[in-house]
Amino acid sequence: MEIDIVFSGGGIKGFALIGAYGAIEAKGLRWRRLAGTSAGSLIAALIAAGYTSKEMTDLLDELELERFLDERKCPFPFPVWKWVRLYWRMGLYKGDAFEQWLKEVLAARDVKTFGDLPKESLYIIASDVTNGRMCILPDDLPQYGIDPATFSVAKAVRMSISIPYFFEPVKLQTKEGKYIIVDGGVLSNFPLFLFDEEKKVKKRPVLGIQLSAKLTERPKRNINNAIQLFEALFSAMKEAHDTRYISRRHEKNIVFLPVENVFSTEFSLTPDIRDRLIQYGREKTEQFLTKWTY
């Protein structure tokens, strides 16, 4: 049976998404359309290129995640340079190492641009903070004067994973000017709305994989200082659009994977924790699929 799959963002927690997809494969379900934000966009892009869950696991097992923390070289031997760089570059790390790695991984399956994929098979969410709007890639690229068929899939994922202040934003240069693009999770961390066909006859089931608990099961945040307030504000901003959209009608089609005790930017994860995240995603999704009635 064919289904559409939506993967949420969640940074390093995204290892659990690989396990979830492994359970989907084992069930014999085949994807027709894929969508994702941030870490979810990476998993969706790899699947669209033809990678299996086993191959994704092997790819990441061989990878030192900390290689993606590519700081710009400091011309001055002062600790304060880090904060000067953050001010001017708007991110601690360039993000180039990640994009180059993904380019090579996708090229190994003959995927470089969206034109190399079946039409309407992959959708990636990014946030255009210059215009204050959500970007649905590749569909929105013509608004920037760009032919979707020529646009790099790796660049689109790089846009979607640009966690504010962590990775430098992508500066999209066009004839009309420069646009600052950041993490898609700023405006929609779980773009289930993309495949909602409530007003039409549904062509196929839609399955969502979300790296958080149900709204009614999420613990209240303790806010006692400025840092906790910033974290709560950013989290609320990320979840506002999707929380308003997702109802109980949608919950029956969502696998909730509340990953605790792992930070989204924890690039120093041990192999053991990676494996446990993958196994957790697989087991929770297997349990869900035994009762899923579409």
N, C-alpha and C positions, 0 to 999 in steps of 0.2 A: 504494500500500500504506500502511496506517495503522501507526504506531509510537508508543510512549511514549518521551519524552525526559527525561533528568535532567541538569541543569546544575550543576556544582560552583561553590563560591565561589572568590574570588580577587581581590576588590577591583577596582582599575583594570585589572588583567590581563583582566577580563571582556570587553574589546573583542574578544578572540580568539573569544569565544563567538558574537558576531554573525557573524563569518566562517564559523564552523562551521555555524551555522544556514543561512547562504546556500548552503553546499554541500548541505545536506539538502534545501532547497527545489529546487535545481537538479536533484537526483536524482529529483524527483517524489514524494518521501516526504511523507506527511501525518501530522500529529500528532493523537493522540486524548487523551492525558494528558501533562501537563507538571509537572515538579517542579524546585525549585532552592533553593539556599542563598546568602544574601548577594548577590554580583553575579549569580549564577545565578538568584536569585529575581526580580531586575529583568528579566533577559532573558526568563524564562519568563512573567512578567506581561505584558510588552509583546507577546509572541507570542500569548498567550491573548486579548489585546484586539484582535488582528487585524493587528498591525504585521508587515511583511515585513522581511527583513534590510536591504534597500535603504532602507526608511523609517526603520529604527532608525539606520542609518549617517547619514542626513541629519539626523535629530533631534539626534544627538550631535555632528555636525560643526558645527551652529549653536550649540552650547552651550559656555559657558565653565565648565569643571568647577570652577574655583576659587570660583564663586558658592555652591557647596555648603558651603564652609568658613565657616559663619556663627557667628562668635564672639559671645558675649554682651558687651554694652557694659560697659566697665570704669568703675566709679564712682570709682576711685582711680588716680592716675597713677603706679602702681608696677609694675615688671616682675613682682614676686612675685605680683601678682593672678592671673596666668595659672595658677599652681600652686594658689592658693587656690580658684579656680573649678573646677579639675580635682578637687580634694579634695571639694568640696561637691556639684558637679553630676555628677561621675563621667565627664566627657567634655570635651574641648577645644571641640567644636563642637555646636551645638544639634541639627542634623539637620532642622530645620523647612523650610529652603530646598529640600532634596532632596524631602521629602514633598509640599510644595506643588507643585513642578514635576511630580512624577509624577502627582499628582491631576489636574492640568490635561491632561497627555498622555493619561491613560487616559479622562478625561471626553470628550475629543475623539472617542473611539470608543464613547461611551455606556457606559463601564464605570466604576462608582464602588464598588460593593460586590461581594462574592462572589456575591450573588444575581443579578447582571447577567451572570454567566458560566454556561456549561453546567455542570451538576452533575458533580462529580468530574473536572473538567478541569484544575484548577490546585492544586498543593500547595506550600506555602512553609514552610521550617524556621526556627524561632527557638528561643532558649534562655531558659527561665524560671529565673533564678538564685535567685529567692526560694524556690522549691520544689525546685530542683536537678533539673529534668527538661526533656526536649526537648518543644517545642511543634510539632505538625504542624497548620498552618493551612490551611483553616478547620476541620478535623475536631475539634480539641481545644477550640474556643471554648466549647461548651456547659459544659465543666468550670469555666469562669469566669462562667457565667451569661449568656453572650452568644449571641445568635442569629447563626449564621454568615452567613446571607443579608443581614444588615444591616451587616456589618463591612467597613470600608474596605480595599480591596486595596492601596492606597498605604500605609496604616498597617501592614499586614502586611509589606510589603517593607521599610518603614522599620525595623521590628523586626529583620528578618533581616539588615540591613546595619549594625546598630549595633555596629561594631567597638569592643571594650572600651577605654575611656580616650580614644578618638579621637572618636566620636560619643557624645553623652549617651544612656544607655539609655532605652527607652520605659517609662514608668510606667503600667501598665495598672490603672486604678481600677475596682473592682467593688464590689458590695454586701458581699462577704466581706472586702474589704481591697485593699491595693495590692500589685502584683506588678512586679518589675523584670525587664524583658525585654531581652536583648542578642543580638548576632550569632548566627545559627543555626550558624555554623561552629565555635562553641565545643564543640558536642556532635555535630554531623554536618555536615561540609563538603561531602559528596557523598552525598546520600540515595538511593542506588541501591536500598537495601533496601525502599523504599516500593512498588516495582513488582515485587518478586521474587515469583514465583508457582511456586516450585519444587515445592510439594506439590499444585499444581493444573495443569490443562491450560492452557498459556500461550495467552492470547487473541491476543496480537500481540507482535512483537519489542520489546525495550527497548534503547534506545541511550543510553549515558552519554557526556557530554563533560566531561573532567576537566582542570583547569588545573595539572597536575603530571605528572611522569614516572611510569612504573611503579615500584612499590616496589623492585624488584630493580635499578633503574637510577638511583635517587636517590643523590646524593653524600652522604658522611658530613659532618656539621656540625663546624666548628671552634669549640670553646667554650673561650675563654681569659679571659673576664671576665664580670661580673655581667649586663651587657646581653645578651651572646650567650647566656648561660644562660637568661635570661628568654624570649628569642625561641625558643630550642630547646624549652623547657618548653611554651610556648603552642602551638607548631607540633605537638609530639608529642600534646598534649591534643586538638587539633583533628582529628588524623589517626587517633587510636587506635580510635575506634568503627568508622570506615569501613574502615580497614586490616584489622581483624579480620574484617569481613564479606566484603570483596572477595577472591575466590579466582581461580585460573586459569580456572575455568569462567565467571567474569564478565568477565575481561579481554578475551575475544574480542568483547565487545559494548561496549567502551569506547574512545573516541578520547582518547588522552593528548596534552595540549598543554603540555609543559614550557616555560613562559615564563620566560626568564632575564633578569636585569639590569633588571627593572622591579619596584618596590615596590608592594604592594597599596594603599598610601595616597598614591601619587605623583600628586596631582591636577593637577600642572603639566605633564603630558605634552604634547609638541608634536604638532601635527596629523600630522606625518610618522610619528611613533612610533605614534600611534593607527591610522593607515592600515596600517602594517606589521603590527601585531597582528591586525587584521581579516583581512589577506591571509594571514598565517601560519595563522590558524585555518581559513580556507577551504581552503588548499592541503593541510594535514595531514588534514582531514576528507575531502576529495575522494580522497586516496590511500587512506584507510581504507575508504571506501565501495565502491571498485572491487573490494575483496577480501572485503567483509563477507558472511557467509553466515547471519546471524541466529542 
